[in-house]
Amino acid sequence: MDENAEEKLVRRNYKDSLFCYLFREKENALSLYNALNGSNYTEADSLEIVTLEDAVYLSLKNDCAVYIHSSIALFEQQSSWNPNMPIRGLLYFAAEYSGWLSQNNKDVFSSKLIKIPTPQYFVLYNGERNKPEKVDLKLSEAFEKPAEGYEWTAHVINVNAGCNKEILDRCKVLGEYAQFVAEVRKNRCEGMPLVDAINTAIDSCIGRGILEQFLKKHKAEVMNMVLFEYDENLHFKTLREEGREEGREEGREEGREEGIFGAVDLLRSCGLADSTIKEKIMEKFSLTESQAEGYLTHGLVTA
């Protein structure tokens, strides 16, 4: 198989699938729960995996949902920054509670108050945008009319290597997952085809004891997770087109700007100099030199 044909086998959602694969195990899910909540539960059997399969309203295939000690915690891995995460989480929990009520024979028309598990919604962000280590996104920010007393929060945790060290240290699997993703990303930035980048990352991580037993046992499955139809030029083109569509709504290319900032952050994560980045975004997005310099300057403070 030639390099171009092999490259087009790569699935872009490899981080999502690998995350699901790792945290469908009770021990790993419990470790993640403890790390994010500061708890020290040790009995994995006290935890129940309640991830919805093929959710009706949303295609949330990168989730892990658990029921433990009267709480339902949903962990959603995201490689794209999305301000609508509180809305998505609310809809997901509505489906989750519907299943819980049915399973426990609870009648919402009962004259007695039904006690339900306390919800916790964590979004684990490992995209290439420059984002804070932790941020709470609130549903009320989407209200057309402000209303006090109504709130739903998505706790967004940056799990890129080097961020939230305490959490990554407490959950060993999450920390090693972040290192694996970073290794693949580094190899891509060095110009490797994605298939080679993944293979090299797997071998390197095994050699350094990162997800060692898992990667040794499931190397073929990991490769299948990572293979996707990938075309970098097409990806940049998609960002531009999505940006133009979003920008038309308010008469400006606000969405396109998001795509450009995303490209700047991606290229910076590869260690490229600003002079090189400027040349690349001028070419990719048909920018003037002064426009490109403006995006570089704003990119330094992108939150």
C-alpha positions as protocol buffer text, in pm:
chain_id: "A"
residue {
  index: 1
  type: MET
  ca { x: 0 y: 0 z: 0 }
}
residue {
  index: 2
  type: ASP
  ca { x: 143 y: 339 z: -97 }
}
residue {
  index: 3
  type: GLU
  ca { x: 184 y: 616 z: 159 }
}
residue {
  index: 4
  type: ASN
  ca { x: -112 y: 823 z: 37 }
}
residue {
  index: 5
  type: ALA
  ca { x: -348 y: 525 z: 40 }
}
residue {
  index: 6
  type: GLU
  ca { x: -225 y: 425 z: 385 }
}
residue {
  index: 7
  type: GLU
  ca { x: -268 y: 780 z: 515 }
}
residue {
  index: 8
  type: LYS
  ca { x: -631 y: 784 z: 404 }
}
residue {
  index: 9
  type: LEU
  ca { x: -707 y: 486 z: 626 }
}
residue {
  index: 10
  type: VAL
  ca { x: -651 y: 689 z: 940 }
}
residue {
  index: 11
  type: ARG
  ca { x: -957 y: 776 z: 1150 }
}
residue {
  index: 12
  type: ARG
  ca { x: -952 y: 1124 z: 1293 }
}
residue {
  index: 13
  type: ASN
  ca { x: -1129 y: 1026 z: 1616 }
}
residue {
  index: 14
  type: TYR
  ca { x: -849 y: 800 z: 1735 }
}
residue {
  index: 15
  type: LYS
  ca { x: -814 y: 978 z: 2071 }
}
residue {
  index: 16
  type: ASP
  ca { x: -1186 y: 942 z: 2137 }
}
residue {
  index: 17
  type: SER
  ca { x: -1194 y: 569 z: 2065 }
}
residue {
  index: 18
  type: LEU
  ca { x: -881 y: 496 z: 2266 }
}
residue {
  index: 19
  type: PHE
  ca { x: -1022 y: 693 z: 2561 }
}
residue {
  index: 20
  type: CYS
  ca { x: -1340 y: 482 z: 2554 }
}
residue {
  index: 21
  type: TYR
  ca { x: -1140 y: 163 z: 2527 }
}
residue {
  index: 22
  type: LEU
  ca { x: -928 y: 249 z: 2829 }
}
residue {
  index: 23
  type: PHE
  ca { x: -1202 y: 374 z: 3059 }
}
residue {
  index: 24
  type: ARG
  ca { x: -1462 y: 108 z: 2999 }
}
residue {
  index: 25
  type: GLU
  ca { x: -1266 y: -91 z: 3259 }
}
residue {
  index: 26
  type: LYS
  ca { x: -1403 y: -37 z: 3611 }
}
residue {
  index: 27
  type: GLU
  ca { x: -1062 y: 3 z: 3773 }
}
residue {
  index: 28
  type: ASN
  ca { x: -960 y: 276 z: 3528 }
}
residue {
  index: 29
  type: ALA
  ca { x: -1298 y: 451 z: 3553 }
}
residue {
  index: 30
  type: LEU
  ca { x: -1275 y: 450 z: 3934 }
}
residue {
  index: 31
  type: SER
  ca { x: -925 y: 595 z: 3920 }
}
residue {
  index: 32
  type: LEU
  ca { x: -1050 y: 872 z: 3690 }
}
residue {
  index: 33
  type: TYR
  ca { x: -1346 y: 944 z: 3920 }
}
residue {
  index: 34
  type: ASN
  ca { x: -1117 y: 967 z: 4223 }
}
residue {
  index: 35
  type: ALA
  ca { x: -871 y: 1195 z: 4045 }
}
residue {
  index: 36
  type: LEU
  ca { x: -1139 y: 1443 z: 3940 }
}
residue {
  index: 37
  type: ASN
  ca { x: -1330 y: 1439 z: 4269 }
}
residue {
  index: 38
  type: GLY
  ca { x: -1043 y: 1416 z: 4517 }
}
residue {
  index: 39
  type: SER
  ca { x: -1193 y: 1095 z: 4656 }
}
residue {
  index: 40
  type: ASN
  ca { x: -1023 y: 770 z: 4755 }
}
residue {
  index: 41
  type: TYR
  ca { x: -1271 y: 494 z: 4678 }
}
residue {
  index: 42
  type: THR
  ca { x: -1102 y: 157 z: 4638 }
}
residue {
  index: 43
  type: GLU
  ca { x: -1380 y: -91 z: 4561 }
}
residue {
  index: 44
  type: ALA
  ca { x: -1420 y: -103 z: 4183 }
}
residue {
  index: 45
  type: ASP
  ca { x: -1725 y: -326 z: 4224 }
}
residue {
  index: 46
  type: SER
  ca { x: -1905 y: -36 z: 4392 }
}
residue {
  index: 47
  type: LEU
  ca { x: -1896 y: 144 z: 4057 }
}
residue {
  index: 48
  type: GLU
  ca { x: -2133 y: 65 z: 3770 }
}
residue {
  index: 49
  type: ILE
  ca { x: -2059 y: 160 z: 3408 }
}
residue {
  index: 50
  type: VAL
  ca { x: -2379 y: 323 z: 3277 }
}
residue {
  index: 51
  type: THR
  ca { x: -2257 y: 471 z: 2948 }
}
residue {
  index: 52
  type: LEU
  ca { x: -2545 y: 499 z: 2704 }
}
residue {
  index: 53
  type: GLU
  ca { x: -2499 y: 304 z: 2383 }
}
residue {
  index: 54
  type: ASP
  ca { x: -2592 y: 486 z: 2062 }
}
residue {
  index: 55
  type: ALA
  ca { x: -2762 y: 779 z: 2234 }
}
residue {
  index: 56
  type: VAL
  ca { x: -3081 y: 881 z: 2056 }
}
residue {
  index: 57
  type: TYR
  ca { x: -3019 y: 1253 z: 2033 }
}
residue {
  index: 58
  type: LEU
  ca { x: -2642 y: 1276 z: 2033 }
}
residue {
  index: 59
  type: SER
  ca { x: -2359 y: 1075 z: 1887 }
}
residue {
  index: 60
  type: LEU
  ca { x: -2149 y: 1077 z: 2205 }
}
residue {
  index: 61
  type: LYS
  ca { x: -1918 y: 789 z: 2133 }
}
residue {
  index: 62
  type: ASN
  ca { x: -1630 y: 920 z: 2340 }
}
residue {
  index: 63
  type: ASP
  ca { x: -1806 y: 901 z: 2677 }
}
residue {
  index: 64
  type: CYS
  ca { x: -1768 y: 713 z: 2999 }
}
residue {
  index: 65
  type: ALA
  ca { x: -2060 y: 737 z: 3242 }
}
residue {
  index: 66
  type: VAL
  ca { x: -2052 y: 576 z: 3586 }
}
residue {
  index: 67
  type: TYR
  ca { x: -2288 y: 537 z: 3880 }
}
residue {
  index: 68
  type: ILE
  ca { x: -2121 y: 539 z: 4221 }
}
residue {
  index: 69
  type: HIS
  ca { x: -2234 y: 635 z: 4572 }
}
residue {
  index: 70
  type: SER
  ca { x: -2560 y: 804 z: 4460 }
}
residue {
  index: 71
  type: SER
  ca { x: -2390 y: 1002 z: 4183 }
}
residue {
  index: 72
  type: ILE
  ca { x: -2384 y: 972 z: 3807 }
}
residue {
  index: 73
  type: ALA
  ca { x: -2061 y: 1107 z: 3661 }
}
residue {
  index: 74
  type: LEU
  ca { x: -2019 y: 1156 z: 3288 }
}
residue {
  index: 75
  type: PHE
  ca { x: -1670 y: 1196 z: 3143 }
}
residue {
  index: 76
  type: GLU
  ca { x: -1661 y: 1318 z: 2785 }
}
residue {
  index: 77
  type: GLN
  ca { x: -1331 y: 1343 z: 2599 }
}
residue {
  index: 78
  type: GLN
  ca { x: -1315 y: 1628 z: 2349 }
}
residue {
  index: 79
  type: SER
  ca { x: -1042 y: 1723 z: 2106 }
}
residue {
  index: 80
  type: SER
  ca { x: -1244 y: 2019 z: 1970 }
}
residue {
  index: 81
  type: TRP
  ca { x: -1338 y: 2323 z: 2177 }
}
residue {
  index: 82
  type: ASN
  ca { x: -1717 y: 2354 z: 2190 }
}
residue {
  index: 83
  type: PRO
  ca { x: -1903 y: 2625 z: 2387 }
}
residue {
  index: 84
  type: ASN
  ca { x: -2223 y: 2417 z: 2364 }
}
residue {
  index: 85
  type: MET
  ca { x: -2096 y: 2143 z: 2592 }
}
residue {
  index: 86
  type: PRO
  ca { x: -2336 y: 2232 z: 2878 }
}
residue {
  index: 87
  type: ILE
  ca { x: -2632 y: 2191 z: 2642 }
}
residue {
  index: 88
  type: ARG
  ca { x: -2502 y: 1860 z: 2513 }
}
residue {
  index: 89
  type: GLY
  ca { x: -2438 y: 1736 z: 2865 }
}
residue {
  index: 90
  type: LEU
  ca { x: -2788 y: 1836 z: 2976 }
}
residue {
  index: 91
  type: LEU
  ca { x: -2946 y: 1639 z: 2691 }
}
residue {
  index: 92
  type: TYR
  ca { x: -2724 y: 1342 z: 2764 }
}
residue {
  index: 93
  type: PHE
  ca { x: -2819 y: 1339 z: 3131 }
}
residue {
  index: 94
  type: ALA
  ca { x: -3189 y: 1364 z: 3039 }
}
residue {
  index: 95
  type: ALA
  ca { x: -3149 y: 1034 z: 2851 }
}
residue {
  index: 96
  type: GLU
  ca { x: -2940 y: 893 z: 3136 }
}
residue {
  index: 97
  type: TYR
  ca { x: -3202 y: 980 z: 3398 }
}
residue {
  index: 98
  type: SER
  ca { x: -3480 y: 840 z: 3180 }
}
residue {
  index: 99
  type: GLY
  ca { x: -3301 y: 506 z: 3179 }
}
residue {
  index: 100
  type: TRP
  ca { x: -3232 y: 523 z: 3553 }
}
residue {
  index: 101
  type: LEU
  ca { x: -3597 y: 598 z: 3636 }
}
residue {
  index: 102
  type: SER
  ca { x: -3716 y: 310 z: 3422 }
}
residue {
  index: 103
  type: GLN
  ca { x: -3460 y: 67 z: 3561 }
}
residue {
  index: 104
  type: ASN
  ca { x: -3552 y: 158 z: 3918 }
}
residue {
  index: 105
  type: ASN
  ca { x: -3930 y: 164 z: 3858 }
}
residue {
  index: 106
  type: LYS
  ca { x: -3961 y: 529 z: 3953 }
}
residue {
  index: 107
  type: ASP
  ca { x: -4275 y: 718 z: 3851 }
}
residue {
  index: 108
  type: VAL
  ca { x: -4225 y: 1092 z: 3788 }
}
residue {
  index: 109
  type: PHE
  ca { x: -4602 y: 1141 z: 3840 }
}
residue {
  index: 110
  type: SER
  ca { x: -4578 y: 1010 z: 4194 }
}
residue {
  index: 111
  type: SER
  ca { x: -4702 y: 1233 z: 4476 }
}
residue {
  index: 112
  type: LYS
  ca { x: -4374 y: 1175 z: 4657 }
}
residue {
  index: 113
  type: LEU
  ca { x: -4044 y: 1341 z: 4571 }
}
residue {
  index: 114
  type: ILE
  ca { x: -3814 y: 1107 z: 4380 }
}
residue {
  index: 115
  type: LYS
  ca { x: -3450 y: 1119 z: 4483 }
}
residue {
  index: 116
  type: ILE
  ca { x: -3217 y: 1089 z: 4183 }
}
residue {
  index: 117
  type: PRO
  ca { x: -2838 y: 1046 z: 4158 }
}
residue {
  index: 118
  type: THR
  ca { x: -2641 y: 1370 z: 4174 }
}
residue {
  index: 119
  type: PRO
  ca { x: -2505 y: 1462 z: 3829 }
}
residue {
  index: 120
  type: GLN
  ca { x: -2142 y: 1542 z: 3754 }
}
residue {
  index: 121
  type: TYR
  ca { x: -2034 y: 1639 z: 3405 }
}
residue {
  index: 122
  type: PHE
  ca { x: -1664 y: 1650 z: 3318 }
}
residue {
  index: 123
  type: VAL
  ca { x: -1530 y: 1735 z: 2973 }
}
residue {
  index: 124
  type: LEU
  ca { x: -1170 y: 1619 z: 2931 }
}
residue {
  index: 125
  type: TYR
  ca { x: -1018 y: 1844 z: 2668 }
}
residue {
  index: 126
  type: ASN
  ca { x: -704 y: 1735 z: 2482 }
}
residue {
  index: 127
  type: GLY
  ca { x: -723 y: 1942 z: 2166 }
}
residue {
  index: 128
  type: GLU
  ca { x: -449 y: 2160 z: 2022 }
}
residue {
  index: 129
  type: ARG
  ca { x: -599 y: 2499 z: 2110 }
}
residue {
  index: 130
  type: ASN
  ca { x: -437 y: 2699 z: 2388 }
}
residue {
  index: 131
  type: LYS
  ca { x: -697 y: 2665 z: 2664 }
}
residue {
  index: 132
  type: PRO
  ca { x: -698 y: 2707 z: 3045 }
}
residue {
  index: 133
  type: GLU
  ca { x: -626 y: 2410 z: 3269 }
}
residue {
  index: 134
  type: LYS
  ca { x: -977 y: 2429 z: 3414 }
}
residue {
  index: 135
  type: VAL
  ca { x: -1286 y: 2625 z: 3319 }
}
residue {
  index: 136
  type: ASP
  ca { x: -1656 y: 2593 z: 3403 }
}
residue {
  index: 137
  type: LEU
  ca { x: -1894 y: 2641 z: 3111 }
}
residue {
  index: 138
  type: LYS
  ca { x: -2242 y: 2730 z: 3234 }
}
residue {
  index: 139
  type: LEU
  ca { x: -2572 y: 2668 z: 3062 }
}
residue {
  index: 140
  type: SER
  ca { x: -2697 y: 3013 z: 3163 }
}
residue {
  index: 141
  type: GLU
  ca { x: -2447 y: 3167 z: 2921 }
}
residue {
  index: 142
  type: ALA
  ca { x: -2668 y: 3034 z: 2641 }
}
residue {
  index: 143
  type: PHE
  ca { x: -2994 y: 3180 z: 2774 }
}
residue {
  index: 144
  type: GLU
  ca { x: -3147 y: 3443 z: 2547 }
}
residue {
  index: 145
  type: LYS
  ca { x: -3295 y: 3605 z: 2856 }
}
residue {
  index: 146
  type: PRO
  ca { x: -3098 y: 3601 z: 3185 }
}
residue {
  index: 147
  type: ALA
  ca { x: -3260 y: 3394 z: 3459 }
}
residue {
  index: 148
  type: GLU
  ca { x: -3125 y: 3349 z: 3810 }
}
residue {
  index: 149
  type: GLY
  ca { x: -3143 y: 3019 z: 3991 }
}
residue {
  index: 150
  type: TYR
  ca { x: -3113 y: 2793 z: 3687 }
}
residue {
  index: 151
  type: GLU
  ca { x: -2774 y: 2642 z: 3623 }
}
residue {
  index: 152
  type: TRP
  ca { x: -2601 y: 2344 z: 3467 }
}
residue {
  index: 153
  type: THR
  ca { x: -2224 y: 2330 z: 3448 }
}
residue {
  index: 154
  type: ALA
  ca { x: -1972 y: 2149 z: 3233 }
}
residue {
  index: 155
  type: HIS
  ca { x: -1642 y: 2124 z: 3418 }
}
residue {
  index: 156
  type: VAL
  ca { x: -1380 y: 2136 z: 3143 }
}
residue {
  index: 157
  type: ILE
  ca { x: -1044 y: 1985 z: 3241 }
}
residue {
  index: 158
  type: ASN
  ca { x: -744 y: 2025 z: 3011 }
}
residue {
  index: 159
  type: VAL
  ca { x: -575 y: 1685 z: 3001 }
}
residue {
  index: 160
  type: ASN
  ca { x: -297 y: 1763 z: 2759 }
}
residue {
  index: 161
  type: ALA
  ca { x: 44 y: 1651 z: 2881 }
}
residue {
  index: 162
  type: GLY
  ca { x: 182 y: 1920 z: 3111 }
}
residue {
  index: 163
  type: CYS
  ca { x: -160 y: 2042 z: 3226 }
}
residue {
  index: 164
  type: ASN
  ca { x: -337 y: 1954 z: 3553 }
}
residue {
  index: 165
  type: LYS
  ca { x: -40 y: 1753 z: 3679 }
}
residue {
  index: 166
  type: GLU
  ca { x: -212 y: 1654 z: 4004 }
}
residue {
  index: 167
  type: ILE
  ca { x: -506 y: 1496 z: 3820 }
}
residue {
  index: 168
  type: LEU
  ca { x: -284 y: 1319 z: 3566 }
}
residue {
  index: 169
  type: ASP
  ca { x: -62 y: 1190 z: 3847 }
}
residue {
  index: 170
  type: ARG
  ca { x: -358 y: 1060 z: 4046 }
}
residue {
  index: 171
  type: CYS
  ca { x: -507 y: 878 z: 3747 }
}
residue {
  index: 172
  type: LYS
  ca { x: -210 y: 690 z: 3602 }
}
residue {
  index: 173
  type: VAL
  ca { x: -398 y: 567 z: 3296 }
}
residue {
  index: 174
  type: LEU
  ca { x: -519 y: 918 z: 3210 }
}
residue {
  index: 175
  type: GLY
  ca { x: -166 y: 1055 z: 3248 }
}
residue {
  index: 176
  type: GLU
  ca { x: -19 y: 787 z: 3023 }
}
residue {
  index: 177
  type: TYR
  ca { x: -301 y: 833 z: 2772 }
}
residue {
  index: 178
  type: ALA
  ca { x: -208 y: 1203 z: 2755 }
}
residue {
  index: 179
  type: GLN
  ca { x: 157 y: 1110 z: 2696 }
}
residue {
  index: 180
  type: PHE
  ca { x: 61 y: 873 z: 2415 }
}
residue {
  index: 181
  type: VAL
  ca { x: -150 y: 1140 z: 2243 }
}
residue {
  index: 182
  type: ALA
  ca { x: 135 y: 1390 z: 2281 }
}
residue {
  index: 183
  type: GLU
  ca { x: 379 y: 1138 z: 2130 }
}
residue {
  index: 184
  type: VAL
  ca { x: 158 y: 1084 z: 1824 }
}
residue {
  index: 185
  type: ARG
  ca { x: 118 y: 1460 z: 1786 }
}
residue {
  index: 186
  type: LYS
  ca { x: 494 y: 1517 z: 1812 }
}
residue {
  index: 187
  type: ASN
  ca { x: 562 y: 1257 z: 1544 }
}
residue {
  index: 188
  type: ARG
  ca { x: 307 y: 1419 z: 1315 }
}
residue {
  index: 189
  type: CYS
  ca { x: 466 y: 1757 z: 1369 }
}
residue {
  index: 190
  type: GLU
  ca { x: 797 y: 1607 z: 1263 }
}
residue {
  index: 191
  type: GLY
  ca { x: 642 y: 1516 z: 931 }
}
residue {
  index: 192
  type: MET
  ca { x: 565 y: 1146 z: 977 }
}
residue {
  index: 193
  type: PRO
  ca { x: 263 y: 999 z: 798 }
}
residue {
  index: 194
  type: LEU
  ca { x: 0 y: 933 z: 1063 }
}
residue {
  index: 195
  type: VAL
  ca { x: 26 y: 554 z: 1040 }
}
residue {
  index: 196
  type: ASP
  ca { x: 402 y: 577 z: 1100 }
}
residue {
  index: 197
  type: ALA
  ca { x: 346 y: 835 z: 1373 }
}
residue {
  index: 198
  type: ILE
  ca { x: 116 y: 598 z: 1560 }
}
residue {
  index: 199
  type: ASN
  ca { x: 338 y: 293 z: 1515 }
}
residue {
  index: 200
  type: THR
  ca { x: 641 y: 489 z: 1634 }
}
residue {
  index: 201
  type: ALA
  ca { x: 444 y: 628 z: 1931 }
}
residue {
  index: 202
  type: ILE
  ca { x: 329 y: 279 z: 2032 }
}
residue {
  index: 203
  type: ASP
  ca { x: 682 y: 139 z: 2021 }
}
residue {
  index: 204
  type: SER
  ca { x: 825 y: 441 z: 2201 }
}
residue {
  index: 205
  type: CYS
  ca { x: 562 y: 429 z: 2476 }
}
residue {
  index: 206
  type: ILE
  ca { x: 608 y: 55 z: 2527 }
}
residue {
  index: 207
  type: GLY
  ca { x: 982 y: 113 z: 2557 }
}
residue {
  index: 208
  type: ARG
  ca { x: 927 y: 382 z: 2821 }
}
residue {
  index: 209
  type: GLY
  ca { x: 663 y: 188 z: 3015 }
}
residue {
  index: 210
  type: ILE
  ca { x: 373 y: 412 z: 2906 }
}
residue {
  index: 211
  type: LEU
  ca { x: 52 y: 205 z: 2873 }
}
residue {
  index: 212
  type: GLU
  ca { x: 303 y: -75 z: 2823 }
}
residue {
  index: 213
  type: GLN
  ca { x: 91 y: -383 z: 2894 }
}
residue {
  index: 214
  type: PHE
  ca { x: -215 y: -237 z: 2725 }
}
residue {
  index: 215
  type: LEU
  ca { x: -26 y: -146 z: 2406 }
}
residue {
  index: 216
  type: LYS
  ca { x: 152 y: -481 z: 2395 }
}
residue {
  index: 217
  type: LYS
  ca { x: -176 y: -668 z: 2428 }
}
residue {
  index: 218
  type: HIS
  ca { x: -392 y: -446 z: 2208 }
}
residue {
  index: 219
  type: LYS
  ca { x: -150 y: -303 z: 1950 }
}
residue {
  index: 220
  type: ALA
  ca { x: -363 y: -419 z: 1657 }
}
residue {
  index: 221
  type: GLU
  ca { x: -681 y: -274 z: 1811 }
}
residue {
  index: 222
  type: VAL
  ca { x: -507 y: 56 z: 1884 }
}
residue {
  index: 223
  type: MET
  ca { x: -391 y: 77 z: 1523 }
}
residue {
  index: 224
  type: ASN
  ca { x: -747 y: 8 z: 1405 }
}
residue {
  index: 225
  type: MET
  ca { x: -872 y: 289 z: 1631 }
}
residue {
  index: 226
  type: VAL
  ca { x: -619 y: 527 z: 1484 }
}
residue {
  index: 227
  type: LEU
  ca { x: -660 y: 459 z: 1117 }
}
residue {
  index: 228
  type: PHE
  ca { x: -884 y: 715 z: 956 }
}
residue {
  index: 229
  type: GLU
  ca { x: -936 y: 911 z: 639 }
}
residue {
  index: 230
  type: TYR
  ca { x: -698 y: 1198 z: 697 }
}
residue {
  index: 231
  type: ASP
  ca { x: -604 y: 1474 z: 460 }
}
residue {
  index: 232
  type: GLU
  ca { x: -441 y: 1778 z: 615 }
}
residue {
  index: 233
  type: ASN
  ca { x: -517 y: 2013 z: 328 }
}
residue {
  index: 234
  type: LEU
  ca { x: -881 y: 1900 z: 327 }
}
residue {
  index: 235
  type: HIS
  ca { x: -894 y: 1954 z: 703 }
}
residue {
  index: 236
  type: PHE
  ca { x: -776 y: 2315 z: 667 }
}
residue {
  index: 237
  type: LYS
  ca { x: -1025 y: 2365 z: 383 }
}
residue {
  index: 238
  type: THR
  ca { x: -1306 y: 2235 z: 606 }
}
residue {
  index: 239
  type: LEU
  ca { x: -1207 y: 2479 z: 879 }
}
residue {
  index: 240
  type: ARG
  ca { x: -1225 y: 2766 z: 629 }
}
residue {
  index: 241
  type: GLU
  ca { x: -1564 y: 2661 z: 494 }
}
residue {
  index: 242
  type: GLU
  ca { x: -1712 y: 2609 z: 841 }
}
residue {
  index: 243
  type: GLY
  ca { x: -1572 y: 2945 z: 941 }
}
residue {
  index: 244
  type: ARG
  ca { x: -1735 y: 3121 z: 647 }
}
residue {
  index: 245
  type: GLU
  ca { x: -2073 y: 2964 z: 726 }
}
residue {
  index: 246
  type: GLU
  ca { x: -2058 y: 3071 z: 1091 }
}
residue {
  index: 247
  type: GLY
  ca { x: -1939 y: 3417 z: 997 }
}
residue {
  index: 248
  type: ARG
  ca { x: -2228 y: 3487 z: 758 }
}
residue {
  index: 249
  type: GLU
  ca { x: -2478 y: 3478 z: 1045 }
}
residue {
  index: 250
  type: GLU
  ca { x: -2356 y: 3810 z: 1187 }
}
residue {
  index: 251
  type: GLY
  ca { x: -2208 y: 3949 z: 870 }
}
residue {
  index: 252
  type: ARG
  ca { x: -1851 y: 3865 z: 957 }
}
residue {
  index: 253
  type: GLU
  ca { x: -1624 y: 3561 z: 937 }
}
residue {
  index: 254
  type: GLU
  ca { x: -1608 y: 3492 z: 1307 }
}
residue {
  index: 255
  type: GLY
  ca { x: -1609 y: 3118 z: 1253 }
}
residue {
  index: 256
  type: ARG
  ca { x: -1330 y: 3146 z: 999 }
}
residue {
  index: 257
  type: GLU
  ca { x: -1124 y: 3329 z: 1259 }
}
residue {
  index: 258
  type: GLU
  ca { x: -1174 y: 3034 z: 1494 }
}
residue {
  index: 259
  type: GLY
  ca { x: -1029 y: 2810 z: 1225 }
}
residue {
  index: 260
  type: ILE
  ca { x: -730 y: 3038 z: 1176 }
}
residue {
  index: 261
  type: PHE
  ca { x: -661 y: 3060 z: 1550 }
}
residue {
  index: 262
  type: GLY
  ca { x: -687 y: 2681 z: 1562 }
}
residue {
  index: 263
  type: ALA
  ca { x: -426 y: 2652 z: 1287 }
}
residue {
  index: 264
  type: VAL
  ca { x: -195 y: 2895 z: 1471 }
}
residue {
  index: 265
  type: ASP
  ca { x: -224 y: 2694 z: 1794 }
}
residue {
  index: 266
  type: LEU
  ca { x: -167 y: 2366 z: 1610 }
}
residue {
  index: 267
  type: LEU
  ca { x: 147 y: 2492 z: 1437 }
}
residue {
  index: 268
  type: ARG
  ca { x: 278 y: 2644 z: 1761 }
}
residue {
  index: 269
  type: SER
  ca { x: 228 y: 2309 z: 1935 }
}
residue {
  index: 270
  type: CYS
  ca { x: 460 y: 2167 z: 1669 }
}
residue {
  index: 271
  type: GLY
  ca { x: 731 y: 2409 z: 1779 }
}
residue {
  index: 272
  type: LEU
  ca { x: 735 y: 2613 z: 1457 }
}
residue {
  index: 273
  type: ALA
  ca { x: 868 y: 2968 z: 1467 }
}
residue {
  index: 274
  type: ASP
  ca { x: 616 y: 3251 z: 1429 }
}
residue {
  index: 275
  type: SER
  ca { x: 780 y: 3356 z: 1102 }
}
residue {
  index: 276
  type: THR
  ca { x: 713 y: 3012 z: 957 }
}
residue {
  index: 277
  type: ILE
  ca { x: 359 y: 3002 z: 1097 }
}
residue {
  index: 278
  type: LYS
  ca { x: 288 y: 3340 z: 940 }
}
residue {
  index: 279
  type: GLU
  ca { x: 391 y: 3214 z: 598 }
}
residue {
  index: 280
  type: LYS
  ca { x: 176 y: 2902 z: 633 }
}
residue {
  index: 281
  type: ILE
  ca { x: -144 y: 3076 z: 741 }
}
residue {
  index: 282
  type: MET
  ca { x: -97 y: 3345 z: 475 }
}
residue {
  index: 283
  type: GLU
  ca { x: -91 y: 3069 z: 216 }
}
residue {
  index: 284
  type: LYS
  ca { x: -364 y: 2850 z: 367 }
}
residue {
  index: 285
  type: PHE
  ca { x: -613 y: 3128 z: 442 }
}
residue {
  index: 286
  type: SER
  ca { x: -520 y: 3386 z: 175 }
}
residue {
  index: 287
  type: LEU
  ca { x: -419 y: 3648 z: 432 }
}
residue {
  index: 288
  type: THR
  ca { x: -213 y: 3960 z: 389 }
}
residue {
  index: 289
  type: GLU
  ca { x: 105 y: 3989 z: 595 }
}
residue {
  index: 290
  type: SER
  ca { x: -53 y: 4239 z: 835 }
}
residue {
  index: 291
  type: GLN
  ca { x: -359 y: 4017 z: 882 }
}
residue {
  index: 292
  type: ALA
  ca { x: -141 y: 3716 z: 958 }
}
residue {
  index: 293
  type: GLU
  ca { x: 61 y: 3915 z: 1211 }
}
residue {
  index: 294
  type: GLY
  ca { x: -266 y: 4016 z: 1379 }
}
residue {
  index: 295
  type: TYR
  ca { x: -371 y: 3653 z: 1422 }
}
residue {
  index: 296
  type: LEU
  ca { x: -30 y: 3566 z: 1563 }
}
residue {
  index: 297
  type: THR
  ca { x: -49 y: 3848 z: 1816 }
}
residue {
  index: 298
  type: HIS
  ca { x: -403 y: 3758 z: 1931 }
}
residue {
  index: 299
  type: GLY
  ca { x: -310 y: 3392 z: 1935 }
}
residue {
  index: 300
  type: LEU
  ca { x: -60 y: 3458 z: 2214 }
}
residue {
  index: 301
  type: VAL
  ca { x: -342 y: 3541 z: 2450 }
}
residue {
  index: 302
  type: THR
  ca { x: -605 y: 3296 z: 2324 }
}
residue {
  index: 303
  type: ALA
  ca { x: -784 y: 3155 z: 2628 }
}
